[in-house]
């Protein structure tokens, strides 16, 4: 992954974390590493533990799907589920939650990092 794509991804994760926190969500973990990889965001939406996958694209990009959120296909969904299970096993005693959900947030950013499109799919898979 190029440094530019990494910067875009980190900026998108920051924007999403700020928006979720402003909406009353508690951000529990960011860039949560497990032995299988990394989860973008782990948050609590009231009594629901939510694993949030963030996908970002720059306006005018020629590569990738039409909408960033569409980039989370079956293989990525399976990987996120496995990462979520590993994260929960490692944090068994830390949180209380009634439900678990996987969300996808897709962002399109302009060259200056301003959000042009924000798509939040709750319970995406």
MMTF fields as JSON, N, C-alpha, C and O atoms, coordinates in Angstrom:
{
  "mmtfVersion": "1.0.0",
  "mmtfProducer": "UNKNOWN",
  "numBonds": 499,
  "numAtoms": 500,
  "numGroups": 125,
  "numChains": 1,
  "numModels": 1,
  "chainsPerModel": [1],
  "groupsPerChain": [125],
  "chainIdList": ["A"],
  "bondAtomList": [4, 2, 8, 6, 12, 10, 16, 14, 20, 18, 24, 22, 28, 26, 32, 30, 36, 34, 40, 38, 44, 42, 48, 46, 52, 50, 56, 54, 60, 58, 64, 62, 68, 66, 72, 70, 76, 74, 80, 78, 84, 82, 88, 86, 92, 90, 96, 94, 100, 98, 104, 102, 108, 106, 112, 110, 116, 114, 120, 118, 124, 122, 128, 126, 132, 130, 136, 134, 140, 138, 144, 142, 148, 146, 152, 150, 156, 154, 160, 158, 164, 162, 168, 166, 172, 170, 176, 174, 180, 178, 184, 182, 188, 186, 192, 190, 196, 194, 200, 198, 204, 202, 208, 206, 212, 210, 216, 214, 220, 218, 224, 222, 228, 226, 232, 230, 236, 234, 240, 238, 244, 242, 248, 246, 252, 250, 256, 254, 260, 258, 264, 262, 268, 266, 272, 270, 276, 274, 280, 278, 284, 282, 288, 286, 292, 290, 296, 294, 300, 298, 304, 302, 308, 306, 312, 310, 316, 314, 320, 318, 324, 322, 328, 326, 332, 330, 336, 334, 340, 338, 344, 342, 348, 346, 352, 350, 356, 354, 360, 358, 364, 362, 368, 366, 372, 370, 376, 374, 380, 378, 384, 382, 388, 386, 392, 390, 396, 394, 400, 398, 404, 402, 408, 406, 412, 410, 416, 414, 420, 418, 424, 422, 428, 426, 432, 430, 436, 434, 440, 438, 444, 442, 448, 446, 452, 450, 456, 454, 460, 458, 464, 462, 468, 466, 472, 470, 476, 474, 480, 478, 484, 482, 488, 486, 492, 490, 496, 494],
  "bondOrderList": [1, 1, 1, 1, 1, 1, 1, 1, 1, 1, 1, 1, 1, 1, 1, 1, 1, 1, 1, 1, 1, 1, 1, 1, 1, 1, 1, 1, 1, 1, 1, 1, 1, 1, 1, 1, 1, 1, 1, 1, 1, 1, 1, 1, 1, 1, 1, 1, 1, 1, 1, 1, 1, 1, 1, 1, 1, 1, 1, 1, 1, 1, 1, 1, 1, 1, 1, 1, 1, 1, 1, 1, 1, 1, 1, 1, 1, 1, 1, 1, 1, 1, 1, 1, 1, 1, 1, 1, 1, 1, 1, 1, 1, 1, 1, 1, 1, 1, 1, 1, 1, 1, 1, 1, 1, 1, 1, 1, 1, 1, 1, 1, 1, 1, 1, 1, 1, 1, 1, 1, 1, 1, 1, 1],
  "groupList": [{"groupName": "UNK", "atomNameList": ["N", "CA", "C", "O"], "elementList": ["N", "C", "C", "O"], "formalChargeList": [0, 0, 0, 0], "bondAtomList": [1, 0, 2, 1, 3, 2], "bondOrderList": [1, 1, 2], "singleLetterCode": "X", "chemCompType": "L-PEPTIDE LINKING"}],
  "groupTypeList": [0, 0, 0, 0, 0, 0, 0, 0, 0, 0, 0, 0, 0, 0, 0, 0, 0, 0, 0, 0, 0, 0, 0, 0, 0, 0, 0, 0, 0, 0, 0, 0, 0, 0, 0, 0, 0, 0, 0, 0, 0, 0, 0, 0, 0, 0, 0, 0, 0, 0, 0, 0, 0, 0, 0, 0, 0, 0, 0, 0, 0, 0, 0, 0, 0, 0, 0, 0, 0, 0, 0, 0, 0, 0, 0, 0, 0, 0, 0, 0, 0, 0, 0, 0, 0, 0, 0, 0, 0, 0, 0, 0, 0, 0, 0, 0, 0, 0, 0, 0, 0, 0, 0, 0, 0, 0, 0, 0, 0, 0, 0, 0, 0, 0, 0, 0, 0, 0, 0, 0, 0, 0, 0, 0, 0],
  "groupIdList": [1, 2, 3, 4, 5, 6, 7, 8, 9, 10, 11, 12, 13, 14, 15, 16, 17, 18, 19, 20, 21, 22, 23, 24, 25, 26, 27, 28, 29, 30, 31, 32, 33, 34, 35, 36, 37, 38, 39, 40, 41, 42, 43, 44, 45, 46, 47, 48, 49, 50, 51, 52, 53, 54, 55, 56, 57, 58, 59, 60, 61, 62, 63, 64, 65, 66, 67, 68, 69, 70, 71, 72, 73, 74, 75, 76, 77, 78, 79, 80, 81, 82, 83, 84, 85, 86, 87, 88, 89, 90, 91, 92, 93, 94, 95, 96, 97, 98, 99, 100, 101, 102, 103, 104, 105, 106, 107, 108, 109, 110, 111, 112, 113, 114, 115, 116, 117, 118, 119, 120, 121, 122, 123, 124, 125],
  "secStructList": [7, 7, 2, 2, 2, 2, 2, 2, 2, 2, 2, 2, 2, 2, 2, 2, 2, 2, 2, 2, 2, 2, 6, 6, 7, 3, 3, 3, 3, 3, 3, 3, 3, 3, 6, 6, 3, 3, 3, 3, 3, 3, 3, 3, 3, 6, 6, 3, 3, 3, 3, 3, 3, 3, 3, 3, 3, 3, 6, 6, 7, 7, 1, 1, 7, 1, 1, 4, 4, 4, 4, 7, 7, 2, 2, 2, 2, 2, 2, 2, 2, 2, 2, 2, 2, 2, 2, 2, 2, 2, 6, 6, 6, 6, 7, 7, 7, 1, 3, 3, 3, 3, 3, 3, 3, 3, 3, 3, 3, 7, 6, 6, 1, 7, 3, 3, 3, 3, 3, 3, 3, 6, 6, 7, 7],
  "xCoordList": [0.852, 0.0, 0.896, 1.883, 0.542, 1.346, 1.128, 0.125, 2.088, 1.987, 0.768, 0.108, 0.468, -0.701, -1.997, -2.879, -2.111, -3.317, -3.418, -4.515, -2.281, -2.3, -2.776, -3.582, -2.281, -2.719, -4.218, -4.923, -4.701, -6.135, -6.943, -7.971, -6.479, -7.177, -7.202, -8.24, -6.091, -6.028, -6.908, -7.584, -6.895, -7.765, -9.226, -10.009, -9.595, -10.981, -11.379, -12.48, -10.504, -10.797, -10.993, -11.874, -10.174, -10.312, -11.659, -12.345, -12.032, -13.308, -14.474, -15.395, -14.436, -15.523, -15.586, -16.673, -14.44, -14.427, -15.028, -15.802, -14.675, -15.216, -16.723, -17.452, -17.192, -18.641, -19.411, -20.477, -18.874, -19.564, -19.596, -20.624, -18.489, -18.437, -19.426, -20.097, -19.515, -20.461, -21.904, -22.789, -22.139, -23.482, -23.77, -24.827, -22.823, -23.051, -22.443, -22.628, -21.721, -21.068, -19.81, -19.181, -19.45, -18.193, -17.179, -17.392, -16.082, -15.021, -14.193, -13.554, -14.208, -13.551, -12.109, -11.22, -11.876, -10.544, -10.407, -11.367, -9.207, -8.906, -7.694, -6.737, -7.738, -6.642, -6.27, -5.102, -7.289, -7.138, -6.442, -6.965, -5.263, -4.493, -4.807, -4.882, -4.986, -5.096, -4.036, -3.352, -3.9, -2.893, -3.276, -2.436, -4.533, -5.003, -4.97, -5.136, -4.759, -4.774, -5.283, -5.116, -5.906, -6.298, -7.745, -8.204, -8.452, -9.805, -9.701, -8.933, -10.466, -10.391, -10.896, -10.16, -12.15, -12.755, -13.607, -14.27, -13.571, -14.485, -15.205, -14.571, -16.534, -17.302, -18.527, -18.948, -19.081, -20.352, -21.411, -21.285, -22.45, -23.632, -24.713, -25.428, -24.818, -25.642, -25.188, -24.048, -26.014, -25.65, -25.156, -25.07, -24.832, -24.37, -22.884, -22.443, -22.121, -20.709, -20.621, -21.14, -19.961, -19.927, -18.484, -17.633, -18.234, -16.95, -17.154, -17.968, -16.404, -16.609, -15.439, -14.291, -15.738, -14.745, -14.888, -15.977, -13.798, -13.803, -13.117, -12.002, -13.79, -13.23, -13.275, -14.284, -12.167, -12.088, -11.553, -10.799, -11.961, -11.455, -11.353, -12.065, -10.48, -10.362, -11.274, -11.404, -11.896, -12.757, -11.943, -10.805, -12.543, -11.889, -10.953, -10.323, -10.849, -9.973, -10.48, -11.684, -9.568, -9.966, -10.027, -10.718, -9.313, -9.303, -10.349, -10.733, -10.793, -11.715, -13.168, -13.485, -14.053, -15.487, -16.061, -15.415, -17.28, -17.964, -18.129, -17.97, -18.451, -18.606, -17.647, -17.579, -16.909, -15.934, -16.52, -15.862, -17.738, -18.326, -18.499, -18.53, -18.611, -18.805, -17.544, -17.605, -16.414, -15.145, -15.078, -14.143, -16.044, -16.045, -16.869, -18.069, -16.176, -16.817, -16.806, -16.417, -17.231, -17.328, -16.018, -16.038, -14.892, -13.611, -13.264, -12.84, -13.445, -13.152, -14.124, -13.724, -15.382, -16.375, -15.976, -16.059, -15.546, -15.114, -13.917, -13.852, -12.98, -11.791, -12.173, -11.643, -13.08, -13.508, -14.201, -13.987, -15.018, -15.675, -14.636, -14.761, -13.609, -12.559, -11.786, -11.47, -11.489, -10.805, -11.669, -11.163, -12.97, -13.888, -13.928, -13.916, -13.974, -13.99, -12.702, -12.742, -11.571, -10.29, -10.25, -9.755, -10.767, -10.77, -11.647, -11.251, -12.833, -13.731, -13.121, -13.277, -12.432, -11.787, -10.709, -10.526, -10.004, -8.946, -9.464, -8.743, -10.714, -11.288, -12.559, -13.469, -12.604, -13.772, -14.29, -15.5, -13.402, -13.805, -13.952, -14.313, -13.682, -13.678, -15.034, -15.325, -15.855, -17.088, -18.325, -18.286, -19.419, -20.744, -21.541, -21.619, -22.126, -22.917, -24.003, -23.849, -25.087, -26.222, -26.2, -26.671, -25.648, -25.622, -24.278, -23.493, -24.034, -22.816, -23.242, -24.178, -22.53, -22.883, -21.608, -20.628, -21.631, -20.541, -21.087, -22.01, -20.511, -20.902, -19.78, -18.614, -20.153, -19.18, -19.473, -20.622, -18.414, -18.538, -17.635, -16.433, -18.226, -17.469, -17.43, -18.453, -16.233, -16.057, -15.433, -14.557, -15.889, -15.204, -14.711, -15.481, -13.402, -12.768, -12.253, -11.867, -12.25, -11.629, -10.124, -9.639, -9.394, -7.933, -7.487, -6.404, -8.316, -7.937, -8.381, -8.129, -9.038, -9.474, -10.877, -11.309, -11.601, -12.997, -13.894, -13.674, -14.896, -15.82, -16.817, -17.533, -16.843, -17.813, -19.003, -20.131, -18.738, -19.805, -19.487, -18.342, -20.531, -20.39, -21.524, -22.695, -21.18, -22.188, -21.944, -20.917, -22.885, -22.779, -23.809, -25.011, -23.339, -24.233, -24.206, -23.241, -25.266, -25.357, -25.753, -26.625, -25.101, -25.401, -25.136, -25.937, -24.02, -23.7, -23.574, -23.871, -23.137, -23.0, -23.001, -22.896],
  "yCoordList": [-1.176, 0.0, 1.236, 1.303, 2.196, 3.412, 4.295, 4.176, 5.177, 6.104, 7.005, 7.329, 7.407, 8.262, 7.55, 8.144, 6.278, 5.508, 5.317, 5.355, 5.112, 4.968, 6.258, 6.22, 7.4, 8.686, 8.885, 9.346, 8.539, 8.669, 7.781, 8.202, 6.555, 5.629, 6.112, 6.034, 6.603, 7.106, 8.341, 8.489, 9.226, 10.408, 9.987, 10.516, 9.043, 8.562, 7.944, 8.195, 7.144, 6.538, 7.606, 7.478, 8.661, 9.757, 10.458, 10.741, 10.735, 11.402, 10.561, 11.079, 9.264, 8.373, 8.297, 8.367, 8.156, 8.087, 9.357, 9.29, 10.506, 11.77, 11.857, 12.302, 11.438, 11.492, 10.532, 10.875, 9.342, 8.38, 8.886, 8.783, 9.426, 9.969, 11.125, 11.238, 11.976, 13.1, 12.61, 13.296, 11.417, 10.835, 10.057, 9.44, 10.093, 9.441, 8.063, 7.414, 7.6, 6.297, 6.42, 7.477, 5.345, 5.29, 4.531, 3.366, 5.193, 4.527, 3.73, 4.301, 2.418, 1.524, 1.243, 1.157, 1.1, 0.761, 1.238, 1.214, 1.666, 2.099, 1.335, 1.125, 0.922, 0.146, -1.002, -1.214, -1.727, -2.819, -4.003, -4.603, -4.325, -5.421, -6.73, -6.796, -7.761, -9.123, -9.934, -9.406, -11.174, -11.99, -12.226, -12.63, -11.977, -12.189, -10.92, -10.995, -9.755, -8.512, -7.359, -7.348, -6.387, -5.156, -4.78, -4.865, -4.362, -3.816, -2.291, -1.723, -1.631, -0.17, 0.478, 1.208, 0.211, 0.808, -0.23, -1.06, -0.162, -0.939, 0.1, 0.936, 0.037, 1.064, 0.454, -0.66, 1.227, 0.859, 1.847, 3.054, 1.318, 2.09, 1.669, 0.693, 2.409, 2.036, 0.675, 0.556, -0.35, -1.669, -2.615, -3.823, -2.084, -2.911, -2.681, -1.546, -3.765, -3.71, -3.732, -4.643, -2.723, -2.573, -2.585, -1.844, -3.441, -3.476, -2.708, -3.094, -1.612, -0.699, -0.801, -0.545, -1.172, -1.193, 0.103, 0.432, 0.832, 2.12, 1.961, 1.446, 2.405, 2.396, 3.812, 4.506, 4.237, 5.606, 5.627, 4.749, 6.649, 6.881, 8.379, 9.163, 8.755, 10.159, 10.39, 9.515, 11.54, 11.891, 11.813, 12.278, 11.224, 11.124, 9.938, 9.775, 9.103, 7.93, 6.987, 6.764, 6.446, 5.572, 4.111, 3.314, 3.751, 2.367, 2.176, 3.121, 0.944, 0.63, 0.705, 1.099, 0.318, 0.312, 1.73, 2.707, 1.804, 3.105, 3.793, 5.009, 3.0, 3.519, 2.746, 1.52, 3.438, 2.752, 1.613, 0.589, 1.77, 0.742, -0.593, -1.643, -0.562, -1.785, -2.651, -3.83, -2.08, -2.811, -3.904, -4.705, -3.946, -4.963, -6.154, -6.26, -7.044, -8.232, -9.395, -9.237, -10.565, -11.744, -12.137, -12.505, -12.067, -12.433, -11.477, -11.906, -10.185, -9.18, -9.327, -9.189, -9.604, -9.807, -10.978, -10.888, -12.065, -13.241, -12.884, -13.281, -12.133, -11.725, -10.841, -11.016, -9.904, -9.019, -9.818, -9.558, -10.774, -11.62, -12.358, -12.448, -12.885, -13.614, -12.666, -13.022, -11.471, -10.473, -10.075, -9.93, -9.901, -9.526, -10.608, -10.302, -11.859, -12.963, -12.969, -13.184, -12.734, -12.704, -11.517, -11.638, -10.379, -9.194, -9.444, -9.126, -10.011, -10.28, -11.28, -11.136, -12.29, -13.275, -12.625, -12.998, -11.653, -10.977, -9.927, -9.515, -9.489, -8.424, -8.883, -8.089, -10.13, -10.745, -10.015, -9.87, -9.568, -8.984, -7.469, -6.87, -6.839, -5.383, -4.747, -3.669, -5.394, -4.757, -5.58, -6.804, -4.858, -5.483, -4.99, -3.784, -5.891, -5.525, -6.577, -7.735, -6.158, -7.045, -7.669, -8.788, -6.931, -7.397, -7.075, -6.29, -7.712, -7.473, -7.168, -7.768, -6.216, -5.817, -5.446, -5.001, -5.633, -5.19, -4.141, -4.406, -2.954, -1.839, -1.542, -1.852, -0.946, -0.455, 1.017, 1.412, 1.83, 3.251, 3.533, 3.272, 4.068, 4.448, 5.958, 6.631, 6.489, 7.933, 8.241, 7.517, 9.31, 9.874, 11.243, 12.073, 11.473, 12.709, 13.484, 12.894, 14.809, 15.602, 15.686, 15.1, 16.402, 16.485, 17.096, 16.785, 17.959, 18.602, 17.791, 18.201, 16.645, 15.804, 16.091, 15.546, 16.955, 17.239, 16.082, 15.48, 15.78, 14.688, 15.139, 16.126, 14.393, 14.647, 13.698, 14.055, 12.499, 11.496, 10.64, 10.243, 10.358, 9.572, 8.559, 8.933, 7.282, 6.228, 5.269, 4.592, 5.213, 4.332, 3.234, 3.498, 1.993, 0.837, 0.08, -0.624, 0.224, -0.487, -1.942, -2.227, -2.853, -4.269, -4.711, -5.434, -4.278, -4.526, -6.024, -6.472, -6.782, -8.233, -8.934, -10.16],
  "zCoordList": [0.0, 0.0, 0.0, 0.733, -0.819, -0.906, 0.322, 1.026, 0.557, 1.691, 1.539, 2.526, 0.316, 0.064, 0.437, 1.056, 0.062, 0.408, 1.911, 2.468, 2.576, 4.033, 4.692, 5.623, 4.215, 4.773, 4.555, 5.453, 3.37, 3.084, 4.018, 4.549, 4.218, 5.109, 6.549, 7.207, 7.043, 8.425, 8.6, 9.618, 7.603, 7.659, 7.691, 8.48, 6.842, 6.807, 8.144, 8.634, 8.736, 10.038, 11.109, 11.959, 11.074, 12.025, 11.856, 12.838, 10.606, 10.323, 10.816, 11.447, 10.531, 10.948, 12.469, 13.041, 13.135, 14.607, 15.207, 16.162, 14.65, 15.16, 14.945, 15.832, 13.783, 13.515, 14.417, 14.926, 14.612, 15.476, 16.918, 17.588, 17.394, 18.759, 18.91, 19.935, 17.9, 17.942, 17.968, 18.481, 17.411, 17.408, 18.7, 18.835, 19.647, 20.936, 21.08, 22.109, 20.071, 20.173, 21.024, 21.065, 21.695, 22.431, 21.579, 21.244, 21.232, 20.472, 21.472, 22.355, 21.328, 22.273, 21.856, 22.704, 20.546, 20.06, 18.617, 17.847, 18.267, 16.897, 16.408, 17.154, 15.156, 14.579, 15.506, 15.833, 15.913, 16.878, 16.218, 15.279, 16.72, 16.138, 16.856, 18.083, 16.048, 16.561, 15.821, 14.945, 16.155, 15.456, 13.99, 13.186, 13.646, 12.271, 11.421, 10.203, 12.041, 11.281, 12.126, 13.346, 11.467, 12.143, 11.842, 10.703, 12.89, 12.758, 12.758, 13.534, 11.897, 11.823, 13.106, 13.77, 13.453, 14.649, 15.375, 14.753, 16.694, 17.536, 18.39, 19.035, 18.388, 19.086, 19.756, 19.446, 20.686, 21.305, 20.851, 21.056, 20.234, 19.852, 20.834, 20.611, 21.906, 23.06, 23.559, 24.009, 23.502, 24.027, 22.932, 23.154, 21.762, 20.649, 20.404, 20.222, 20.402, 20.059, 18.535, 17.889, 17.967, 16.514, 16.024, 16.518, 15.045, 14.359, 13.059, 12.22, 12.899, 11.778, 10.806, 11.171, 9.585, 8.513, 7.729, 7.258, 7.589, 6.901, 5.549, 5.462, 4.506, 3.149, 2.61, 2.737, 2.004, 1.496, 0.078, -0.341, -0.643, -1.996, -2.212, -1.585, -3.087, -3.483, -4.679, -5.536, -4.746, -5.873, -7.161, -7.224, -8.173, -9.467, -9.611, -10.656, -8.577, -8.665, -9.755, -9.882, -10.527, -11.625, -11.204, -11.838, -10.144, -9.674, -8.58, -7.892, -8.439, -7.361, -7.784, -8.906, -6.861, -7.163, -7.234, -6.854, -7.729, -7.852, -6.504, -6.395, -5.469, -4.109, -3.202, -3.289, -2.338, -1.482, -0.648, -0.465, -0.141, 0.734, 0.013, 0.655, -1.299, -2.085, -2.087, -2.433, -1.706, -1.714, -0.645, -0.643, 0.248, 1.303, 0.819, 1.075, 0.11, -0.456, 0.517, 1.674, 0.052, 0.923, 1.618, 2.792, 0.92, 1.551, 2.683, 3.756, 2.445, 3.479, 4.651, 5.807, 4.363, 5.419, 6.312, 7.536, 5.701, 6.458, 7.347, 8.51, 6.782, 7.539, 8.726, 9.824, 8.517, 9.612, 10.706, 11.89, 10.331, 11.345, 12.187, 13.408, 11.516, 12.226, 13.156, 14.291, 12.668, 13.496, 14.697, 15.811, 14.464, 15.54, 16.619, 17.811, 16.201, 17.17, 18.0, 19.212, 17.348, 18.067, 19.026, 20.147, 18.59, 19.455, 20.684, 21.805, 20.475, 21.605, 22.577, 23.79, 22.063, 22.933, 23.806, 24.964, 23.236, 23.978, 24.952, 25.861, 24.769, 25.606, 26.325, 26.566, 26.651, 27.282, 28.517, 28.692, 29.349, 30.634, 30.604, 31.618, 29.472, 29.427, 29.161, 29.68, 28.368, 27.905, 28.197, 28.317, 28.306, 28.387, 27.195, 26.958, 26.456, 25.291, 25.081, 25.469, 24.469, 24.252, 22.856, 22.655, 21.904, 20.514, 19.892, 20.423, 18.737, 17.964, 16.534, 16.004, 15.917, 14.554, 13.797, 14.395, 12.483, 11.618, 10.663, 9.893, 10.72, 9.851, 8.861, 9.105, 7.757, 6.779, 6.549, 6.352, 6.574, 6.259, 5.071, 5.114, 4.01, 2.83, 2.706, 2.835, 2.454, 2.305, 0.954, 0.48, 0.347, -0.805, -0.381, 0.101, -0.568, -0.135, -1.343, -2.353, -1.228, -2.291, -2.016, -1.049, -2.849, -2.714, -1.387, -0.892, -0.815, 0.445, 1.669, 2.802, 1.453, 2.562, 3.05, 4.066, 2.327, 2.682, 2.243, 1.191, 3.05, 2.75, 1.683, 1.854, 0.581, -0.483, -0.371, -0.712, 0.105, 0.254, 1.467, 1.682, 2.266, 3.495, 3.494, 3.558, 3.422, 3.389, 4.547, 4.593, 5.478, 6.644, 6.488, 6.486, 6.357, 6.226, 7.536, 7.835, 8.319, 9.595, 9.341, 8.521, 10.056, 9.884, 8.449, 7.858, 7.896, 6.49, 6.192, 5.084, 7.181, 6.978, 8.319, 8.375]
}
